[in-house]
Amino acid sequence: KPSPSPSYQTLENPKKSAKLPPKILKKIIRNLSFGRIRLSIISPTRLMMAAQVQASAAPAAGAMEGGASPAAGAAAFPATSLYVGDLDVSVQDAQLFDVFSQVGSVVSVRVCRDVNTRMSLGYAYVNFSIPADAARALEMLNFTPVNGKPIRIMYSNRDPSSRKSGAANIFIKNLDKSIDNKALYDTFSAFGNILSCKVATEMSGESKGYGFVQYEQDESAQNAINELNGMLLNDKKVYVGPFVRKQERENVFGSPKFNNVYVKNLSESTTEDNLRELFGNFGPITSVIVVRADDGKSRCFGFVNFENPDDAARAVEDLNGKKFDDKELYVGRAQKKSEREMQLKENFEKSNKETADRNQGTNLYLKNLDGSVDDDEKLKELFAEFGTITSCKVHFLSLICSAHYFYAYTLLLLIEIMP
C-alpha cells in the first residue's frame, strides 16, 4: 500500500533496484496487483523527476498559504497532468478514468471534443493528485490498447513555444512499416528521457515510414543521431537527424522537388502523344499516361513524368491555366492520395472556421417548440420583423418535428436586437 508521501532518499542506487528483466517484472505485477495493493515499475529517471517536483511542491504550498496567487501555486505541479493521444473515437471520459485509476488517484479526466459535432478529437488530459502517480501511469500505461487502439501518453506541456521550438527533437525516416510508436519508443529510450514519440500514419493507420522523437535534453537527441543514423532497423537503413520545421525547410531548400506532373481538364480526344508533344518542350520525359475508363474512354486527366525535377517545375509554371484543345488545363505537382486527403481536410476545416467566424453572434437556436410548428416559412415570417434572415431550417426525424430550429441573421440584425 503506497505511502501518501513516498520517500526517495532510500534509493541510493536506483539502477540496481531491479534484477529481473522488465517484461517478467510486469507480469509479476499484473498477477500480484489486487485489492488496495498497488505494485509498479518506475524508471530511475522518472522516479527522480517526480521526487524533485514533489520536493518543490512544499515551498510552493507554503507560499500560497502566505498569500501568493493560485496561479503561482499551480505552476509548481507540472508533472501531475498527462496528455493521452491516439485515442479511439469511441473512448469516453469514464472509461479513461477507470483505466488510469488503477495506478493512482485521478483528479479529473477530459476527452477533448469538437465544439459543434461533439465527436472525440482523439486525445485527452488526465490529472493526478501527486506527481508519483502520474509518473507511474506514464511508465505502466503508455501504449496500452484501449478499445483496440494503443494510447500514447506524455506529460502535458501547455507552453506552445517549447513544443514548437524543435529543441531536442529528431526526425526518423525510412522506417519499416511494422515499426509502431512503442517499437520506436523502445529503440530510442536508451539515449535519454523521451517527452514525445510518434510514428506518422495514414488515415487507415498504416505507417508512413517516418516518425519523430523529442527528448528532454539536447544531449540525448544528439547521442541518438550519432548512434542510430544509418543503422539498420528491421533490415532497413534509417535516417536519423535533427527535426526541421516545414517552413524552415522551404526557406532553406525552396519548394519541394518533384518529377511527376498531374494534368486535368483534358479534352476527350487528347492522347498520350498529344501530351508528350506538349510537355516535351520542357525536357526529357520518362512516361506519359492518359487515365481511361474500362470502356477505353478518356477520364480527362493524366500524368507526365519528367527525368529532371527542374523541367517538371517549369512545365507546371508555364502550362497551368493555359488552353489546349479549347480547354483550360490544370497542371500541378502529382500528390499522393494521403496528401490530397490532408489538403482537402485542411481546406474544409478552414472553410468551416471562416463560416463560423462570419456567423458568430448571428445564429439563434430554438428548442422546446410545439411539434405542430413544422413549416420553415411560418417561423421565418415570425422572426422576419427583427431583421434580414439569411437561412431558416426546421429539423425533422421520421416525420416528427424534432423541435430544434436554427436561424442565421445578418450582422445588421445582431446590432438591431442588441438592446
N, C-alpha and C positions, 0 to 999 in steps of 0.2 A: 504494500500500500504506500503510494508516494507521499513524501512529506510536503506540506504546503510551501515550505521554503527549503528546497534541497541544497545540501552543502556540496560545493565543487572543490573545496580546498583539499579534500582527501584524495583526489585523483592526481597523484604525483607524476605518474607516467600513464596517461590515458591510452596510449597506443598499445600497451601490453595488457590492457584490461580484458581483451577478448582473445582467447586462444583458438576457438573453433572458427571454421570458415563461416562467413556471413550467411550463406544460404541455410546451413544447418542450424545456426542460431535463430534465424527467423522461423524455421519450422518448429523449433522448441518453444519459441514464444507463442506461436499460434496455438500449440497444443496445451500450453500451461496457462494462458491468459483466460481467466474466468472470474465471474462474480466481481468483486471490487479489487481483485489483484490485477495490476497492470504492469507488464514487462515490456521493455523495448530496447532497441539498439540505437544509440545516437553516436554519430561520428565525433571524434575528439574536437574537430574544428567547430561543428555546430554547437557542441556542448559548451565550449569555452565562449562562443559568441553569446549564447543565452546567459551564461554566468556574468559576462561583462554588462549586458543590458540590464540584468536584474540588480547588479551591484549599483548601477547608476540610477535605478528607479527610486531607491530610498531617499537620496538627497532631493530628487525632484519632488517626491511626495511631501517632504518637509517644507520645501519652498512654496508649494501650493497652500499648505496649511498657514504659512506666514503671509499669505495674501497675494501670491503670484497668480497670473491668469490661468484658466483651464487650458488654453491653447499651449502654454509653455509646458504644462504637465503632460499633455497628450503627446508632445514631441519626444518625450522620454521613453515611450513604449513602441518603438518602430517594429520590433520583432514579434509582435503578437498578432499581426494581420497577415493573412496569406491570400495570394491570388491563385485561383483554381481555373485553369484553362482547358481547352479541348473537350468541353462538356457535350454530351449528347443532348439534343434539344428537349428530350423528354424528362431530363433530370429536374426535380423540384427542390425547393429550399429544405423541406422536411427530410427528404432523402439524404441530402448532403449533411444535414445536422446529425442524423443517425450515424453516418459513416465516420465523421470527424469526432463525434462524442466518444467513440471507442478509445481514443488515445488521449483525451484531455477535456478540460472544462471549456465548452464552447459558449461564448457570449452572444454571438449573432452570426447569421448566415444570410447572404443575399445573392440570389441568381439574377444577374442583370438582364433586363428585357427591353425590347423595342417599345418606345413610348406609345406608338399607335397600335401595333398588332399584338403587343404583349407576348410575342414569341421570344424564346430564350436567345441571347446573343452568343451563347457558347462559353461564357465564363462567369465566375462568381467570386465573392470575397467571404472569407471565413475568419472571424475574430476570436481569439482565445483570451483567457484571463491572465495567463502568465506566459512569458517567452519560452519556457522549457516545454510546455505543451505544444506550442507552435513548431518548435524545432523537432519534436518527436513526430508530429503529424507529417512534416515535410520529409523526414527520414523514412517513415514507415509506409505512407500512403501514396507517395509520388509514383505515378504510372500504374496505379491500381485501377482495374477496369470497373467502371460504374455504368450500368445499363449497356454493357458490351463494348465500351469505349474507354481506353486508358486515359486517365486525367493527368494533367501536367500542373505541378504545384511549384510556386516560388514565393518568396517574400514580396508583399505588396509594396510597391515603390510609387508614391504619389507625386514624386518630383519628375516632371517630364524632361527636364534638361539633362538629368543623369541617364534616363532611359534612352534618349535620342542622341546623346553625345557620341556613342560608338566606343567609349572608353572600355578597354579590356574586352572588346567584342571581336570575335573571329568568325570568318566565313569559311565553310567547307563545301566543296563541290566534287562531282563525280562519285557520289555515294552510291553504293549498291542499293537496289530497290528494297531489299529485305531489312535494311537498317532503319529502325524507328527511333522515336525520341529516347526510349530507355537505353537502347544499344549505344546511341550517340553519347548519352549522359555517362554511361558506364565507361566508355572509352576515354572521354576527356576529363572525367572527375579525378583522374590520377594526378593531374597537374595543379589542382587547387580547388577552392570552393566555388561552385557554379551558381550564379544567380538566375540564369535563364538558359534553356536548351530547347531548340525547336528544329524539327525537320520539316521543310516546306512540302505541302501535299496538294494534289489535285482535289477537285470537288468530290471525286469518288473516294478519296482517302489514300490513293496511291502516291508514293513518294515521288517528288520531282527531281530527286538526285542531288539536292543540296540542302544545307542547313546552317544554323547559327548557334554559337555558344558564347555567352557573356560570363566572364569571371568577376570575382570580387576584386582581384588585384591585376594590374597590368603585367606584372612579372609572370603570373600564371599563364596569361594569354600568350606571352612571348615564348615561354617554355613549350607550350603546346604546339605553336607554329614551328619552332625549331626541331622538335622531336617527331612530329607527325606529318609534316608537309612532304609529299612524295612517297609516303609509306603505303603499303597495301592493306586495305580493309575489305575483307570478304573477296580477296583476289582482284580488287580494283585499286589502281593507284589514285589517291585522293590529293586534291589541292587544299592546303590549309593556309590561310593568310588573314591579314587584318581586314575587318569589315569596313567598307567604304559606302557611304550613303549614295543613293541613286543620283541625287542632284550633284554631288561632288564628282561622281564617276563621269557624268555627262559634261561637267565643266572641264575635266581633265582630258577625257577621251573623245568628247563630242558625241554626236548621235550614234546609236548602236549600229554596228556593221551588219549587213545582210546581203545575201545573194539572190534570194527568191523573191520575185515580184508578183503581186496579185493584181489581176486586171478584171474589172467587171463592167457591166452595161455594154457588152459587145452585141453587135447585130447577129441574128441567127445564121447569117451566111458567112460570118468570119471564120476562117480556118487557121490551123497551125501555121501554114505557110504565110498567111497574111500577117500574123503576129511576129513571126520570125523576120519577115521583111521590115516591119515597122520598128521592132526593138533592136534589130541587128546593127543599126547605125550607131549604137552606143557602145558596142563592144562584143567580144565572143560570147555566144550563148551555148550552154550545155544541154538544155532541154526546153521544150515548149509543149504545153498541152491546153486544149480547149475542153472543158468538162462537158460531157454529154449524158443524156438520159438513156435508159435501157433501149429505147427505140432509135437511138442514134441522133436525136435532135439536140442541138446545142442548148445548154443551160445558160448561155450568155455570160460566162465568166471563165477565166483560165489562169495559168501560171507561166511565168517566164523565168528561167534560172540562168543567171549570169556567172561567168567564170570569175569576174572581178567585182568585189563589193562596190568599188567606186563607180563602175559602169552602171550597176543597179541603181545607185543613189541618183545619178544623173538622169537615168530613164524616168524615175519617179518624179523628179523635179520638172523635167521638160514635158512629159506626156500627161500628167494628171490634169484633168479638166479639158484636154484637147478633144476636138471632134474627129471621129474616124467612122466612115460609113454612115454619116449623118447621126451619129450617136456620141454623146459626151462621155468620155471614158473616165473611170476612176482607176488610178494607178497608185499603188502603195505597197509598203512592205508586207509580205505574206506573214501572217501571225498564226501561232498555234491555236487550237481550239480553246485551250485554257486561258490564253492571253485575251482572246476575243471575249470570252465569257466574263473575265475580270473587268475588261474595259466597259462592256455593256452594263455590268453591275454598278460600276462606279458612276457611269453616266445616269443610270436610273436613280441611284441614291442622291446624286447631285440635283437632278430634276425634282425629286420628291422634296428635298430640303428647300429648294427655291420656292416651290409651290406652298409649302408650309409657312415659310417666312413671309411670303406675299399675303397669305390669308390669315396671318397671325392677328387675332383680335377681331376678325370679321366673320367667324363661324359661330353659329348658335346651334346647340344640341338640345333637343326636346325629348322628354320621355314621359311615361305615365299618362298618355293621352288615350281617350276612348278609342276602342277598336273600330268604331264606325267611321272614324276620320281616316279615310283611305284614298283621298284624292290630292295629288300634288298641287293642282291648280287652286283648290279651295284654301289650302294653307298658304299658298303664295299670295292670294288675294288678302288673306288675313294680315299678313306681315308687310304687304307692299306699301302701306302708308308710312312706314318708318324709313324707307329708303329703297334704292335700286337693288333688287335681288339678282345675283348672278347665277345661282343654282338652288334648287329645292328638290329634295328626294325623300320619299317615304319608303321604308324598307319593309318587305313582306317575307313571311316564311310559311310555305304551304297554304297560301291564300288567306292566312291570318295575319292581320296587321301586327307588326312587332312593336308598335308604339315608339319607334325611335325615328326621329326626324332631324335632318341636317339642313341648315341654311347658310349660305355664304353671301354676305353683304359687301358692297364696295366700301372702300375706306371712308368715303363721304358719309355713309350710313353710320359708321362707327363714331365719327365725330359728332353727328347729329344726335345720337342716342346716349352719348356720354353723360349729359346732365341727368 
